[in-house]
Each structure stands twice: as structure tokens, then as C-alpha cells.
Amino acid sequence: MSVTNEQIFTALASVVDPNTHKKIDVSEQACTIQIEGTKLNLSLTLSYPFLDKDGVLKQRIQEAINALGLELAQFSLNARISTHAVQDSLRPLANVRNIIAVASGKGGVGKSTTSVNLALALAQQGAKVGLLDADIYGPSAPIMLGVNERPTSIDGKSMRPLEAHGIQTNSLGFLMQDDAPAIWRGPMATQALTQLITQTAWGDLDYLIVDMPPGTGDIALTMAQKIPLVGAIVVTTPQDMALADAKKGLRMFQQVNVPVLGIVENMSMHVCSNCGHAEAIFGQHGGRDMAEQYNVPWLGALPLAMSIREQTDSGSPTVVSAPDSPEAALYHDIATKVAARIAGLPTDASWQRPKVIPRPL
């Protein structure tokens, strides 16, 4: 007795996605099957990029079709990434489906390193990704991505983003000399940032990662209120001083109704480059405890490893220069969790809201 398509779809409908913790979509738009005897070829489209390197999803699918006497012969994953809702008064940028802010309460906690590796991990998983270096006073993208070009203008009004390691990027650092300080007051800095993000001619992007400046001052507040964000990631170290400031950053996003996608604990362990001994020199579990305290997702912990610093300083971050390393695997895991979290957010419905047209006085 041959197995019908309906039986297969029924079996697949019971499979739970290991990242979203919801049952997979087995509609005709998301699931394509082909049966060859007892062999099943399956192409599955998810709402976020996922490589399934450990084969967890594949194994769950195989277990679901075992009762039908089928073997999963070929299995491929695709992604169809939607535009998700932003702050009520804003609308998503053209060509950019999801903007994610990566923030910290203070500098020096590895926020920029996390941002660039997160962007590169999402790109390696198949997404179209951009990175905006929004740290006006301390731009680091040129060094981290190994780019020393200047953006060119398309029409005298907008800039083409530069490309590095498969992602699009822009930064004030590309427009200034290496040792030139941005001696600007708050209003000038916020205006420069707004122009940088809105006047960059981003190509078609699934995700735009924004490396935020530290703190909760003018620039951070402008980003949270005027830039259409789907969510924010807070980066901290386990140290009490860093946690105190990170909590302020988290509360800022909550107060302006930007979802906090999760917390990343950087420098959780120092790993000796000679013997491999790991020591929690900044304390333990601070980021995890903070996530539990504020009821936000815990995304993971990253070590204080010399290799991460050396790779980033060389312009070839960890995810690119050491893709099979344990550290790269951690960045990929965080990227998957973030993408899956966004996939569960409400999709964009701003087009349904009437535009407010000011009446003449």
C-alpha cells in the first residue's frame, strides 16, 4: 500500500521546530515533497534562516515519518523572511525587512564585536544582511570588516553601502579620516545618524544590524524613537558595573515599546590561549540572571578569547576567519535564536494605517 501525500503532511504537521518551539508550516507554499518508493525528498521553507548543522530538525522529521515506513533521503531548508512590526508611529524602511539594534549600557563590553559576528552569521545562514555602524563617536566597522573605501553617491542624495564578507555596511568611519574625531554636540550627532541610515541606498535586506553607541543618551534615544526597529539585543558582561548600565539600556527599549529580543553575555569566561583553562574573571551568570529578572530571552554567553580579538582586529571576524571554531558556533547559535525570535513577532501591518496628512493652517 503506497503512502499518500495527505498521510505525509499529517505526519509532518506534528513536528516541532527546535528554535521557535512551534509546529512547522506544512502548507503547499512551505513544504514540497516527492516520493520515490520508500524514499522521501523534502524541501521545507521556514520563516527564518536555519542551517540545522546538528541535524535536530532533520531527525525530528525522520521520526515523524518512521511510522509510514519512509526514509528521508533528501532534505533542504529554505527561508522566506517577512517584514515585522515596528513602533506604532513608524513604518519599515524600503528594502529593509527587519532592523535590529544591538546595544549596551556602557562601552567596552564587546557590543561591536558581537554585532559584526551576528551579521556575518546571519549572512552565512542564507539571509541578506546589512550592518550599520551607529557609534558616531567611535566607529569601528572599518577596522572590524577590513574596509577602507569611501561610499559613492548614486544621485548626489544617497550613498551606496560598501560590501565586505558578503554583507552591506555603512559607517561614519568610512566618511572621515582615521584619526579625525567627531566633535559634535548631540543634535548634530543624531542628525548625522538619521541621515546615515535613511540616506544609504540599502539593497534588498532581510536584516539590518545596527551597532548602537553605548549608553542611553541622545543618539540611543533617537534610534529607539525614530528608527523603525523590530527589536533590540542587549550585550553585557557578567560584571556588576556593566549589568547596572545594561539594565538601563534594556529599560529604555521597553519604555519606547521596542521588543527586547534577548541578552548576550560577553566575556563570560577567560580562556587561556596556552592551556585552555577557563576562568570567570568578571563573575558568573550575570547576564543569565538579568534575563530571568526582566523576563527576556537568554541568547547565550561568549568567552573572552584572544582569538576573537585578533580576528576582529585583522578585519576578518571569527565567523569568517574561523567558521568551524567553537566561538563561531556560539555566534551562529545566537543568530539563529534572534532570527527565530523575530519570526514569532507580529508581521508588519503599517500599510493598513492611514497616513496622517497635516492640514494647512
N, C-alpha and C positions, 0 to 999 in steps of 0.2 A: 504494500500500500504506500503510495507516494505521499510525501508531506506537502501540504498546501501552503501558499503564501500566507493565508489567514492564520494558520497554526504558528508559523514562524513569527509573524507580527505579534500575536498574542503572547508568545514566549518572551520575545524581546521587550515587550511592554512592562515586564516585571523587573527589568534590570535597573539598578540604582546607580547613577553617576557618582563616582567616588569623590568628586570635588564639589558638586552642587548639592549632593545628598538628595536629589530628586530623581524620579524615574525618567529615563531617556525618552526623547521625542521619536516616535516611530511612525510619524506621518509620512506620506509619499514624498513630501518635499525634503525630509530629513533622512530618509532611510531608503537605500536601494539594495535589493537583494537579487542574487542569481543562484539557482540550484543546479548542481551537476552531480546527479546520483545522490551520494550521501555527503557531498561537499557543499558548503555554503560560502559564497562570496558576498561580503557585506561592506557597503560604503555608508558611513554614518556621518551626518553633519551636526556638529554641536554649536552652541551659541557663544563659544569662546575657544581660543586656540589651546590645544592639548596634544602632546606627543605620546602620552601613555608609555613612556620608556620602560616602566616596570611591568607593563602588561596587565595592570589591575583591571581595567575596564574590559580588555580582551578576555581575560579569564572569567569575569562575571558573565559575559555574553556566551562563552563556551558552556558554562554551567547551565545557563538558561535553555540552551538548545540540546543538551545531552539527552533529555527525555524524548526528544524527537528522533534520536539516532543520527544526528548530524554532527559533522566536524567543521569547525571554522577554518576554511582553507586560506582565504584571502580576506584581509581586514584593513580598511583605510579610514582615516579620520579627516574630516574637513571642518572648516569653521565658517559660519555666517554671523558676523558680528553686527549687532544692531546699535542704533543711537539711543542713548538712555537719557532719562530726565535730568535736568539741571535746576538751578534755583528758579523759583516761581517767576521772577521778573525778567529772566534771561532766556535766550534761545541758543541752541548749539551753533558753533561756528560752521560755516560752509566747508565741506570736505573733511571735517574732523568729527568723528562719531563720538568719541569719549575723551575728555580731558581729565587727567588725574594729577592732583597736586601732591608732591612729596615734601613734607615739612618737618621741622624740628623746632623745639623751643629755643635752642641755642646752637651756636656754631661748634664745629669740631667733633661732631658725633658720627660723621660718615654719611651724611644725607646725600651729598652729591655722588659719592661712590655707589651708594645704593640706587640712586636714580638712574645712573647711566647703565649699570648692570641689569637693572629691571627692564629698561627699554630694550637693551640688546637681547635679553632672554625672551621677551615677548616677540621680537622680530624673528629670532631663531625658531620659535614655535609656529611661525607662519603668519603672524599679524603684520599689518603695515603700521609702522611706528615712527613717531617723531619725538624729539627731546628739545624742550625749551629751557635754556639756562636763564632763570629769572632772578638770579642773585646779582643784582645790578652792581653792588659794590665789590663783590668778589667772584666774578665769573670764572668758572673752572672747566667748562666744556671744551674749550680749545685744547687744553693740555690733556684732559682725560680721553678725548677722541682722536688726538693727534692731528688736529686740523689747524692750519694757519692761513687759510684763504680768507677772502672777504666776500660777503654775499653780493651778487649782482642784482641790479634792478631790472624788472621786466618792462615797466611802463613809466618809470620815474616816480611811482607812488608806492609800489610794493617790492619786496625783496624775495629772491629765490632762496629757499633754505639750502644749506650745504648738505652733503651726504657723507656719511662715514660708517663703515662696518654694517651697511645695509639699513641705516636709519637716517631720517631727515633731522636736521638740527639748526638752531639759530641761537645766538648769544650776543650780548653786548660786547663780549670779549673779541668777537670777530670784527667789530667795528672800531675798536680802539687799539692803540699801541700797547704792547705787552706790559709796560710799566706805567701806563697812564692811569691815574686814579680818577674815579667818578666823583668829583667834588660837587655833589648836587644835594639840594635840600629835598625834603620829602615830596612835595608836589612835582618837581622836575623828574624825580626818580620814578614815581608812579606813572607819570605821563609817558616816560620812555618805555616802561614795561608794557603798558597798554598798547603802544604803537608797535612794539616788538612782536607781540602775539597776534594782533589784528592785521598788521600790515605785512606779515610774512605770508607768501603765497604757498601755503602748505599743500602738498599733493594729497591725494585721497588717503586718509589715515583712519585706522581703526582706533588707535590710542595715541594721545599726545601726553607725554610725561613732562610735568613742569617741576623743575628743581627750584623750589622756593627759597627765598632768603631766610635766614634764621630769625626767630622772634615773632612777635605779634604786632609789629609797627605798621606804618602807613602802607608799605608795599604789600605785606602779607594780607592786610585788611582789604586793600584794593582787589587783590587776587580773589579773595573769598567772596567779595560782594559784586564785582563787575565782570569777572571772567566765568563763563559757563562751565562749572565743574560737575562731574558726575560723582566725585568723591575725593577723599584725601587719605594719604598714608602718613602716619607719624613715625619718625625714626628717633630712637633714643639709645642711650647706653644704660647699663644696669645701675649706674651711679646715682645716688640720691639727688645730687645737684642737677644732673641732666633730666631726671624724671620730673623734678619740680617744674622745670620750664616746659618740658614736653606736655605735661598736663594742661598748661595754659594754652598751648597751641591746639591741643585736642578740643578744649572747651570753646575756643574761638570758632572752630569749624561747626561745632554743634550749635552755637548761638546764631550762626548765619545759615543754618539748615543745609549744610553740606555733609553728606554721609561720611563717616569715618570708616574706611574700608578695612583698617586694621593697623596694628602696631608691629614694627620691626625693631628688634633689639640688636644693635650693632655692638661689636667689641665685647660680646658676651663672655668669651674665653680668649686668653692669650695662648697661642700655640707656638711653642719654641721651635725655631727653624732648624735647630741642631738635633734635638732628641724627640721632638713631637709632644713633649709634656704640655698638658693644658691646665691653665690656672685662671680662676675667676678673679682677676686683679681689680675689677671695678664693681664687684659684688655679684650676686646671683639672683636670677628670676625677677629683676625689677620690671622689665617690660611685660613679662607674662602676668605679673601681679597687677600692673597698671591696666592691662587689657581686661582682666577679670573685674577690677574695681569699677571701670566705666562701661562694662558690658559691650565691648567692641571685640572684633575678631583678633586673635593672636596669629600673626603671619609667620613668625619664625625668628631664629637667632642666628647671627653671623659671627664668625670668630675674628679676633684681632690677629691677623696673619700677615707676615711681612710680604708674602707673595701677592696679596691683594693690593697692597700699597705700591709695590714695584710695578705690577702690571698696569695699574691705573696711571701712574706717573709716566709710563712709557708710551701712553696713547693707545694701548691695546688692552682694555679692561679684561678682567678674569673670564667672563663668559665667552670672550673671543679668543684670548690667548691660551686659556687652559680649559677648553669646553668639557673635558672629561674629569675635571678635578672635583673633589668633594665640595669645594666652595662654589663652583659653578652650579652644581646640582642644587645647592641651597637657594641660589638666586632663581633658578628655574622653578623650584617648588613655590617660592614666594610669588613669582609671576603668575603661575597657574592659579594660586589661591585668589590673587587680586582679580584676575580675569573672570574666574568663576563667580566671585562675589558681585562683580559688576553685572554679569549676565542675569543675576537674580534681582536686579533693581528694576523699577518701573521703566518702560521704554518711553521715548520722547513723545509727548503729545502737545508740545508748544504750538504746533501749526494749527491746532484746534482753537487756540485762544485768539480772540480778535485783537488786531493791532490797535494800540492807542494812538489816535491821531489828534495832536493838540489843536484846539480851536483858536482861531485868530481873536485877539483882544478887540 
